[in-house]
Each structure stands twice: as structure tokens, then as C-alpha cells.
Amino acid sequence: MTVKQLSVFAQNKPGRLSALTGILAENGVNIRAISVADTSDFGILRIIVSDIDKAKEALKDSAVVSQTKVLAVIAEDKPGGMARMMETLYKANISVEYMYSAFLNPSESTACLILRVDNNEGAVAALTEGGFKLLSQEDMANI
């Protein structure tokens, strides 16, 4: 089970993040998870949103936008919760390319992590077998 992530490429200058998040807000798109990485000239805004199609349409004239499949995984929010997830992926020979946390959690004792891995199908199988819950696109929009 994968989730669609948008990668938004934008100039790295003051006010740009404000403008892009403002466009989403004006179009009624809720940001459910976000990661920002930058270089000296450009930034990459990775986002999971409540309505992917509406977000792509709203941003198309303001930035270059691409779509990637990622995993939204629930981990126990306690010491070792993430380590157990990483060990599960390691044992399945799955490499994590990047990871960030989401704004939502199904309960007070869990955390939602967004993972980009080198093998989505293998990771889904390993994580499910390891007892981890993966969220769907609908879950991400509605939790």
C-alpha cells in the first residue's frame, strides 16, 4: 500500500515557502506531512496532502511538481519503535532513501513515518509481516 507524495521544486528565496503553502491553503488542500530540503539555489518540498489532484493543479503554474510513491508507516512512539521498523527493513534487504514524519498519528502512542524505499512491494510485505500498519492515501487525507 503506497501513498502519493508530491515533490515541489522551487527557488530558494525568502517568501517562496509561504507562497506555495498559501496556494495550497487557498485551494483547500491540507498538508498532512512535509519535508523541506534545500540547496543554495533550489529547494525540494516533499508533501503528502489531503487532495493530490487539487494540489498538483493549484501548484502547476508556480513550481515544478512531480509525484512519487512512498509508504506511510505507523510505529510505536517509544524507545526502539523506529529501530524495530528499520531492523525489519534491513532484514528484508530494503534500503531507505529518505524518511520524515507526518503531522498525524492514529493514537497518542504511535508516530507516522513517511518512507521512500528502493522496493515498495518488498517493504510493504516485510512491514506487514512484521506487524506494522501502513496507511492508505485515504487514511492520510482523513485521519
N, C-alpha and C positions, 0 to 999 in steps of 0.2 A: 504494500500500500504506500504509494508516494503522494507527495504534496507538491503543488506547483509553486515555485519561487520565482520572483522577478528580480533580475539584476538590472539596475538602472545606472547607466554610465553618465556622469555629469562633470562639468568643470568644477575644479576645486577652488571655489571663491566664496567670499562672505555672502550669506543670504541664499545660497543655492539650495541647501537642505531645507531651509524654511519655505522656499518657493515650491519645491517638489512635494513636501508633506502637506503644504497648503492646498495644492491642486488635488491631492487625494481627499483631503477633508472636504473641499468644496463639492466634490463628486460623491460624497457619502461613502467613501471607502475607508474601512477601519484597518489599521496596521496591527497585525497580530504578533509579528516577530520582525526584528530589524537588526541588521549588522551594517556597519559603515567601515570601509577600508579606503585609504587614500594613498595617492602618490603626490608628487609636487604639482602636477597639472590636472589630474582627474581623480574622481572618487568613484567607488562602486558601492552602491546602496543595495543591499540584498534584503528583500522584504517578502513576507508572507502576508497576504491581505484577505479581507473578507470577500471580495469580488474581483477575481483576477482579470476577467474580460473588461470590466469597467475601469480598472486601474490602468491596463495597457492602453485603452482608448484615451483616457484622460491625460496620460503622460506622453503619448506618441509625438506631439509637437514640441515637447520641452526637453526631451532627452532620448538617448538610445536605450531601448529596453529589450532584454532577451529573457527567455523563460527556461528554467531548469527544473528537473525533478529532484526533490530532496525527501528526506524522511523526517517525520515529527515523532519523536520517541519520548515516552514517559519514563522517567527514572525516579527512584526513591530519593527524596530530598533529605539525605542523611549521609554521614561519612561513609564512603565506599559505594554509594549509589551509582555514581558515574563510572567509577573504576570497574564495577561489575559489568556495566554496559560495554566499556572499552575492551575488557577481557573477553567477553562474548564475541565481539567483532574480530579481535585478534586471533582467537582460536579458529574462527571461520575464514581466516586469511583475507579479511576485509580491511581495506585502508581507508581511513577517514581523511578526506581532503580539507575540510573545514567544518566548523561547528559554531553554533551560537545559541543563545537561549531565547525563548519566546516569552511574551507578556502574559500568557495564560497557563493555568495549571488546573487540572481537574479536581485536585484536593489540596489541602494545606500541607500534606506530607509528600507531595510529588513536585517534580520540576519537568518542564517540557524542553527538550533539546532538539534543535534543527541540525541534521547531519547531511553533509554531502559526502557520499562514499563512492568508491570505484566500482561497486557492484550492487545496485539497488536490490535486485532479486535475491542474491545471496544474503545480503544484510537483513532483509525482511524475514527470510526463513530462519536465520540464526537468532535474531532478536525475538521472534515469535516463539521459537523453540525454547529460548532462554527465559521466557515468562514476561517479556517486556510488552507493553501495549503501544501500538502505533496509532497515530491519529490520522484520520482522513481529511481531505480538503474541506468537507462539510463540517467535521469536528472543529477544524481550525477557524472556520467562519463563525461558529455558533457557541463555542464554549466561553 
